Amino acid sequence: MGMNWRKVLSTSLTAALAISLVTGCGGKKEETPAPGSTTNTPAPAPQEKVQLEFWAHWASAERRPTIDKIIQTWNEKNPNIQVNYTAVPFDQIITKFQAGVTAGNAPDVAVLDVFTTQQRAAKKQNLDLSALGADSLKNDFFAAPWSAGTLNGKQYSLPFYTDTRLLFYNKAAFKEVGLDPNKGPVSWDDLWAMADKLDKKSGKTLERVGFHPNFGSDFALWILNNKSAFWDAKMEKPQINNPVSVETLDWMKKWNDRYGNEAWSAFKATFQGGANDAFISGKIAMKIDVATFAAQIKKYAPNMEYGMVPIPTKDGKQHPATAWSGGFQLEIPVNTKHPKEAYAFAKYLATEGAAVWAAEQYSFPGYKKAAEGINDPVFKAMLDNMPNTIFYPRPLSAMDYGTAVQKAVDDVMSGKAATKAALDEAQKAVEQMVKDNTGK
């Protein structure tokens, strides 16, 4: 893990991704053959020059140069389709996008949070990309982020970058207590047994915690990991209090009781970011996080010995919902004046642009060929874990149902309510949300 990952990514992408995704309108066509179906369609050549407006939330000194480079490449290749970039703060971009759709002044393309794409599609705020040929690209992207933009069989976004979650473990701590540093946990029982050796206490004060399922992950992840879900297959009926939910939350409560709610709360209060991150500082020996957390380890603890393994499951066997993914999608407003040109630019961003972004920003691309062309151990671990990764959407009938679920978790962990009773209360609350929003 001591390599210069930015140099590795840039070098490997240059070698493996000689992508000629977009040919210039009137310019010389690139001679490098395209690696996949997404690279064979040139940008449309409008009779008059088209100006596209593009919004994303990248304005920092670290992020802005990369997106500027990506846009500059497009503009040089497509003199008749020029793109202007506006950085909109992350906490404002969705609201401004939606307001822009209503007012008729939305951007032509925007980078938006993956978890709300389907909501905008249901409200007819973003364009149906299937009508522009997006369905032909489906197999070029990982299933989890692709599904995030699908509603009723139609595609409303293209993945830009995504993620998956893995378990990080401290090899030095493993060695210290006699555990094999080359073998991470594979089952829930492994987590418990390893924590028995890794935990350190001074009286009632926690000095090092082996693992806690409610740190770096949450109840929703563990429900999926335990082969269940909060909703039925159609995302219409809540099943918050199903037997697997009760079993899973009981398991999480067992961990909280292991450390003591007050001691655990006091211990968490000592966590900070950067070099004082709980895992980086050695306070937690095993932690679940997005795989690119490895970049933070390299920055703040370059000599740290650590391992990464898929998230352990109850039976020790991986399955398609062991981990979940998030990320950002490319969307086009329903009332853009230039749908074909906007789609061509969005496709470029999702493929060639995502490859450049991955190389410079260490973000995992949703485009398979870009990810497969990266020679980096962390990205390889992510690539291997994508078959075990699911995107779990928020139901359109109860987008905020997580607040009711989190209340149940908090009540159980603090001892205010028994597991079944807390989940029954959450079930009723979510059912009421559905009724209020749908009338059913």
C-alpha positions as CSV (number, residue, x, y, z in Angstrom):
1,M,0.0,0.0,0.0
2,G,3.1,2.2,-0.1
3,M,2.8,3.1,-3.8
4,N,2.0,6.5,-5.3
5,W,-1.5,5.6,-6.3
6,R,-2.1,8.8,-8.3
7,K,0.9,8.0,-10.5
8,V,-0.1,4.4,-10.9
9,L,-3.7,5.4,-11.8
10,S,-2.6,7.9,-14.4
11,T,0.0,5.6,-16.0
12,S,-2.4,2.6,-16.1
13,L,-5.2,4.6,-17.5
14,T,-3.1,6.1,-20.2
15,A,-2.0,2.7,-21.2
16,A,-5.3,0.8,-20.9
17,L,-7.8,3.5,-21.7
18,A,-6.7,5.0,-25.1
19,I,-10.2,6.2,-25.4
20,S,-11.5,8.1,-28.4
21,L,-15.0,8.7,-27.2
22,V,-15.9,11.8,-29.1
23,T,-14.6,12.9,-32.5
24,G,-14.4,16.6,-33.3
25,C,-17.1,18.1,-35.5
26,G,-15.1,18.9,-38.6
27,G,-11.8,17.8,-37.0
28,K,-9.6,14.9,-37.7
29,K,-10.9,11.6,-36.3
30,E,-8.8,9.8,-33.7
31,E,-7.1,6.7,-35.0
32,T,-7.1,4.8,-31.7
33,P,-9.8,2.1,-31.8
34,A,-12.5,2.4,-29.2
35,P,-12.6,-0.2,-26.4
36,G,-16.4,-0.5,-26.1
37,S,-19.7,0.3,-27.6
38,T,-19.9,3.7,-25.8
39,T,-17.0,4.9,-27.8
40,N,-18.3,4.4,-31.4
41,T,-20.9,7.2,-31.6
42,P,-19.5,10.6,-32.4
43,A,-21.1,13.7,-30.9
44,P,-23.9,15.1,-33.1
45,A,-22.8,17.9,-35.5
46,P,-25.4,20.7,-35.1
47,Q,-25.6,23.2,-38.0
48,E,-25.2,26.1,-35.5
49,K,-23.0,26.3,-32.5
50,V,-24.6,25.0,-29.3
51,Q,-23.8,26.2,-25.8
52,L,-24.4,23.7,-23.0
53,E,-24.6,24.6,-19.3
54,F,-23.2,22.0,-17.0
55,W,-23.5,22.0,-13.2
56,A,-21.7,20.1,-10.5
57,H,-20.5,20.7,-7.0
58,W,-16.8,20.7,-7.5
59,A,-15.2,24.1,-6.8
60,S,-12.2,23.3,-4.6
61,A,-8.6,23.8,-5.6
62,E,-8.3,20.0,-5.6
63,R,-11.4,19.1,-7.7
64,R,-11.8,22.1,-10.0
65,P,-8.7,21.5,-12.2
66,T,-9.8,18.0,-13.1
67,I,-13.3,18.8,-14.2
68,D,-11.9,21.8,-16.1
69,K,-9.5,19.5,-17.9
70,I,-12.3,17.1,-18.8
71,I,-14.5,19.9,-20.2
72,Q,-11.6,21.5,-22.0
73,T,-10.9,18.2,-23.8
74,W,-14.6,18.0,-24.9
75,N,-14.6,21.6,-26.1
76,E,-11.5,21.2,-28.1
77,K,-12.9,18.1,-29.9
78,N,-16.4,19.6,-30.3
79,P,-16.1,23.2,-31.5
80,N,-19.8,23.3,-32.3
81,I,-20.9,22.0,-28.9
82,Q,-19.3,24.1,-26.2
83,V,-19.8,23.5,-22.5
84,N,-19.8,26.1,-19.8
85,Y,-19.2,24.8,-16.2
86,T,-20.8,26.3,-13.1
87,A,-19.9,25.0,-9.6
88,V,-23.0,24.9,-7.4
89,P,-22.6,24.1,-3.6
90,F,-23.4,20.5,-2.8
91,D,-26.2,21.5,-0.4
92,Q,-27.9,23.7,-3.0
93,I,-27.5,21.9,-6.3
94,I,-30.5,19.6,-6.1
95,T,-32.8,22.4,-5.0
96,K,-31.5,24.7,-7.7
97,F,-31.8,22.0,-10.4
98,Q,-35.4,21.4,-9.5
99,A,-36.2,25.1,-9.3
100,G,-34.5,25.5,-12.7
101,V,-36.7,22.8,-14.3
102,T,-39.8,24.6,-13.0
103,A,-38.5,28.0,-14.2
104,G,-37.2,26.7,-17.5
105,N,-33.6,27.7,-16.8
106,A,-32.0,24.5,-15.6
107,P,-28.6,23.4,-16.8
108,D,-28.4,21.0,-19.7
109,V,-26.4,18.4,-17.7
110,A,-25.9,18.1,-13.9
111,V,-24.1,15.8,-11.5
112,L,-26.5,14.9,-8.8
113,D,-26.7,12.6,-5.8
114,V,-27.5,9.0,-6.8
115,F,-30.2,8.4,-4.1
116,T,-32.6,11.0,-5.5
117,T,-32.5,10.3,-9.2
118,Q,-35.6,8.1,-9.2
119,Q,-37.5,10.7,-7.3
120,R,-36.8,13.3,-10.0
121,A,-37.8,10.8,-12.6
122,A,-41.1,10.1,-10.9
123,K,-41.7,13.9,-10.9
124,K,-40.8,14.1,-14.6
125,Q,-37.9,16.5,-13.9
126,N,-35.1,14.6,-15.6
127,L,-35.0,13.3,-19.2
128,D,-35.8,9.7,-20.2
129,L,-32.4,8.8,-21.7
130,S,-33.7,5.5,-23.0
131,A,-35.3,7.5,-25.8
132,L,-31.8,8.7,-26.7
133,G,-30.2,5.3,-26.8
134,A,-29.0,4.9,-23.2
135,D,-30.3,1.3,-22.9
136,S,-27.6,0.1,-25.3
137,L,-25.0,1.2,-22.7
138,K,-26.4,-0.8,-19.8
139,N,-23.8,-3.6,-20.0
140,D,-20.9,-1.1,-20.1
141,F,-21.7,0.0,-16.5
142,F,-21.8,-1.8,-13.2
143,A,-25.2,-3.0,-12.3
144,A,-25.5,-1.3,-8.9
145,P,-25.0,2.4,-10.1
146,W,-26.9,1.7,-13.3
147,S,-30.0,0.5,-11.5
148,A,-30.0,3.8,-9.5
149,G,-31.1,5.6,-12.6
150,T,-33.8,3.1,-13.7
151,L,-37.5,3.6,-13.1
152,N,-40.2,1.6,-14.7
153,G,-37.8,0.1,-17.2
154,K,-36.5,3.5,-18.4
155,Q,-33.1,5.1,-17.8
156,Y,-32.9,8.6,-16.3
157,S,-29.2,9.0,-15.6
158,L,-25.7,7.7,-16.4
159,P,-23.4,6.7,-13.6
160,F,-20.4,9.0,-13.1
161,Y,-18.6,7.5,-10.1
162,T,-19.7,5.0,-7.5
163,D,-18.3,3.1,-4.6
164,T,-18.5,-0.1,-2.5
165,R,-17.8,-0.8,1.1
166,L,-15.2,-3.2,2.5
167,L,-13.9,-4.0,6.0
168,F,-10.5,-2.6,6.9
169,Y,-8.5,-4.3,9.6
170,N,-5.3,-3.2,11.4
171,K,-2.6,-5.8,10.7
172,A,-0.4,-4.6,13.5
173,A,-3.2,-5.0,16.0
174,F,-3.8,-8.5,14.7
175,K,-0.2,-9.4,15.1
176,E,-0.1,-7.9,18.6
177,V,-2.9,-10.3,19.8
178,G,-1.8,-13.4,17.9
179,L,-4.3,-13.2,15.0
180,D,-3.1,-14.0,11.5
181,P,-2.6,-10.6,9.8
182,N,-3.3,-12.1,6.4
183,K,-6.7,-13.4,7.3
184,G,-9.5,-11.0,7.9
185,P,-12.9,-11.9,9.3
186,V,-15.4,-13.6,6.9
187,S,-18.4,-14.2,9.3
188,W,-20.2,-12.4,12.1
189,D,-18.8,-15.0,14.5
190,D,-15.3,-14.1,13.3
191,L,-15.9,-10.5,14.1
192,W,-17.0,-11.4,17.7
193,A,-14.1,-13.8,18.3
194,M,-11.5,-11.4,16.9
195,A,-12.9,-8.5,18.9
196,D,-12.5,-10.7,22.1
197,K,-8.8,-10.5,21.5
198,L,-8.5,-7.0,20.1
199,D,-10.6,-5.1,22.7
200,K,-8.6,-3.1,25.3
201,K,-10.1,-1.6,28.4
202,S,-8.8,0.4,31.4
203,G,-11.4,-0.2,34.0
204,K,-14.6,0.9,32.3
205,T,-12.8,3.1,29.8
206,L,-12.4,1.8,26.3
207,E,-8.9,2.2,24.9
208,R,-9.3,0.1,21.8
209,V,-12.4,-1.5,20.3
210,G,-12.2,-4.5,18.0
211,F,-15.4,-3.8,16.1
212,H,-18.8,-2.2,16.3
213,P,-21.4,-2.8,13.6
214,N,-22.9,0.7,14.2
215,F,-19.6,2.5,13.4
216,G,-18.8,3.0,9.7
217,S,-22.0,1.2,8.8
218,D,-25.6,1.2,9.9
219,F,-28.8,-0.9,10.4
220,A,-29.7,-0.6,6.7
221,L,-26.5,-2.2,5.5
222,W,-26.7,-5.1,8.0
223,I,-30.3,-5.8,7.0
224,L,-29.2,-6.2,3.3
225,N,-26.1,-8.1,4.5
226,N,-28.4,-10.5,6.3
227,K,-30.4,-11.2,3.1
228,S,-33.4,-9.1,4.0
229,A,-34.7,-5.6,3.3
230,F,-36.9,-2.9,4.8
231,W,-39.3,-3.0,1.8
232,D,-40.9,-5.6,-0.5
233,A,-39.5,-6.2,-4.0
234,K,-41.6,-3.4,-5.5
235,M,-40.6,-0.9,-2.9
236,E,-44.3,-0.3,-2.1
237,K,-44.9,-2.0,1.3
238,P,-42.6,-1.4,4.3
239,Q,-41.5,-4.5,6.3
240,I,-39.4,-2.7,8.9
241,N,-40.3,-5.1,11.7
242,N,-39.8,-8.3,9.8
243,P,-38.2,-11.2,11.7
244,V,-34.7,-10.7,10.1
245,S,-34.8,-7.0,11.1
246,V,-35.5,-8.0,14.7
247,E,-32.7,-10.6,14.6
248,T,-30.3,-8.2,13.1
249,L,-31.0,-5.3,15.5
250,D,-30.7,-7.7,18.4
251,W,-27.3,-8.7,17.1
252,M,-26.3,-5.0,16.9
253,K,-27.6,-4.4,20.4
254,K,-25.4,-7.3,21.6
255,W,-22.4,-5.4,20.4
256,N,-23.5,-2.2,22.2
257,D,-24.1,-4.1,25.4
258,R,-20.6,-5.6,25.0
259,Y,-19.0,-2.2,25.4
260,G,-21.8,-0.5,27.3
261,N,-23.8,2.3,25.8
262,E,-22.3,5.1,28.0
263,A,-18.7,3.8,27.5
264,W,-19.3,3.5,23.8
265,S,-20.8,7.0,23.5
266,A,-17.9,8.4,25.4
267,F,-15.4,6.5,23.3
268,K,-17.0,7.8,20.0
269,A,-16.8,11.3,21.3
270,T,-13.0,11.1,21.1
271,F,-13.0,10.4,17.4
272,Q,-11.9,13.1,15.0
273,G,-11.0,13.3,11.4
274,G,-7.6,13.0,9.6
275,A,-4.8,11.6,11.6
276,N,-7.2,11.2,14.6
277,D,-9.7,9.1,12.7
278,A,-10.7,6.1,14.9
279,F,-9.2,3.5,12.6
280,I,-6.1,5.5,11.5
281,S,-5.2,6.3,15.1
282,G,-5.6,2.7,16.2
283,K,-8.7,3.1,18.4
284,I,-10.8,0.7,16.3
285,A,-9.1,-2.4,14.9
286,M,-11.8,-3.3,12.3
287,K,-13.9,-0.8,10.5
288,I,-16.3,-0.7,7.5
289,D,-15.9,2.2,5.0
290,V,-15.9,3.0,1.4
291,A,-12.8,1.4,-0.2
292,T,-11.3,4.7,-1.2
293,F,-10.9,5.4,2.6
294,A,-7.5,3.9,1.7
295,A,-6.5,7.3,0.4
296,Q,-7.0,8.8,3.8
297,I,-4.8,6.1,5.4
298,K,-2.1,6.8,2.9
299,K,-2.2,10.5,3.6
300,Y,-2.3,10.4,7.4
301,A,-0.6,7.1,8.2
302,P,1.5,6.1,5.1
303,N,3.3,3.3,7.0
304,M,0.2,1.7,8.5
305,E,-0.3,-2.0,7.8
306,Y,-3.8,-2.8,7.0
307,G,-5.9,-5.3,5.1
308,M,-9.2,-5.1,3.2
309,V,-11.8,-7.9,2.9
310,P,-15.4,-8.1,1.8
311,I,-17.9,-7.3,4.6
312,P,-18.4,-10.4,6.7
313,T,-21.8,-12.1,6.5
314,K,-23.8,-14.1,9.0
315,D,-22.9,-17.4,7.4
316,G,-19.5,-16.4,6.0
317,K,-20.7,-16.5,2.4
318,Q,-20.7,-13.5,0.0
319,H,-23.9,-12.7,-1.9
320,P,-25.2,-9.9,-4.2
321,A,-26.2,-7.6,-1.3
322,T,-23.3,-8.0,1.1
323,A,-22.4,-4.3,0.6
324,W,-24.2,-1.3,-0.8
325,S,-23.1,1.6,-3.0
326,G,-23.7,5.3,-3.5
327,G,-22.2,7.9,-5.7
328,F,-23.2,10.5,-8.3
329,Q,-25.1,10.4,-11.5
330,L,-25.3,12.5,-14.7
331,E,-28.8,13.8,-15.4
332,I,-30.4,15.9,-18.1
333,P,-33.4,18.1,-17.3
334,V,-36.6,17.2,-19.1
335,N,-36.9,20.6,-20.7
336,T,-33.4,21.1,-22.1
337,K,-33.3,22.7,-25.5
338,H,-30.5,20.5,-26.7
339,P,-31.2,16.9,-25.6
340,K,-29.0,15.1,-28.2
341,E,-26.0,17.3,-27.6
342,A,-26.5,17.1,-23.8
343,Y,-26.7,13.3,-24.0
344,A,-23.5,13.2,-26.1
345,F,-21.7,15.2,-23.4
346,A,-23.2,13.2,-20.6
347,K,-22.0,10.0,-22.2
348,Y,-18.5,11.4,-22.7
349,L,-18.4,12.4,-19.0
350,A,-19.7,8.9,-17.9
351,T,-17.0,7.2,-19.9
352,E,-13.8,9.0,-20.9
353,G,-14.4,11.8,-18.3
354,A,-15.0,9.3,-15.5
355,A,-11.6,7.6,-16.4
356,V,-9.8,10.9,-16.0
357,W,-11.7,11.7,-12.8
358,A,-10.7,8.3,-11.4
359,A,-7.1,8.8,-12.2
360,E,-6.8,12.2,-10.6
361,Q,-9.4,12.1,-7.8
362,Y,-9.3,8.5,-6.8
363,S,-13.0,7.9,-7.3
364,F,-14.2,4.5,-8.6
365,P,-15.9,4.9,-12.0
366,G,-19.3,3.4,-12.8
367,Y,-17.9,2.6,-16.3
368,K,-16.5,-0.9,-16.3
369,K,-13.7,-0.5,-18.8
370,A,-12.4,2.5,-16.9
371,A,-12.3,0.5,-13.7
372,E,-10.8,-2.6,-15.3
373,G,-8.0,-0.6,-16.7
374,I,-6.8,0.7,-13.4
375,N,-3.8,-1.1,-11.9
376,D,-4.2,-0.3,-8.2
377,P,-4.8,-2.8,-5.4
378,V,-7.6,-0.7,-3.8
379,F,-9.5,-0.4,-7.1
380,K,-8.9,-4.1,-7.7
381,A,-10.5,-4.8,-4.4
382,M,-13.5,-2.6,-5.3
383,L,-13.8,-4.3,-8.7
384,D,-13.8,-7.7,-7.1
385,N,-16.5,-6.6,-4.6
386,M,-18.9,-5.1,-7.2
387,P,-20.7,-8.4,-7.7
388,N,-21.4,-8.3,-3.9
389,T,-22.7,-4.7,-4.0
390,I,-26.2,-3.5,-4.3
391,F,-27.8,-0.1,-4.8
392,Y,-30.8,0.1,-2.4
393,P,-33.2,2.9,-3.5
394,R,-35.3,5.0,-1.2
395,P,-39.0,4.3,-1.8
396,L,-40.8,7.2,-3.6
397,S,-43.7,6.9,-1.2
398,A,-41.5,7.5,1.9
399,M,-38.2,9.1,1.0
400,D,-37.6,10.0,4.7
401,Y,-38.4,6.6,6.2
402,G,-34.9,6.3,7.5
403,T,-35.6,8.8,10.3
404,A,-38.2,6.5,11.8
405,V,-35.8,3.5,11.5
406,Q,-33.0,5.5,13.1
407,K,-35.2,6.4,16.0
408,A,-35.9,2.7,16.6
409,V,-32.1,1.9,16.5
410,D,-31.3,4.7,19.0
411,D,-34.1,3.6,21.3
412,V,-32.9,0.0,21.3
413,M,-29.2,0.9,21.7
414,S,-29.9,3.2,24.7
415,G,-32.2,0.7,26.3
416,K,-35.3,2.8,26.0
417,A,-37.2,0.2,24.1
418,A,-37.1,-3.5,23.3
419,T,-36.2,-4.4,19.7
420,K,-39.5,-5.7,18.5
421,A,-41.5,-2.9,20.1
422,A,-39.2,-0.2,18.6
423,L,-39.4,-1.7,15.2
424,D,-43.2,-2.1,15.5
425,E,-43.3,1.6,16.2
426,A,-41.1,2.4,13.2
427,Q,-43.3,0.2,11.0
428,K,-46.4,2.2,12.0
429,A,-44.7,5.5,11.4
430,V,-43.5,4.4,7.9
431,E,-46.9,3.0,7.0
432,Q,-48.3,6.4,7.9
433,M,-45.8,8.1,5.7
434,V,-46.9,6.0,2.8
435,K,-50.5,6.7,3.5
436,D,-49.9,10.4,3.7
437,N,-47.9,10.5,0.5
438,T,-50.1,8.1,-1.6
439,G,-53.5,8.0,0.0
440,K,-53.2,4.2,0.3
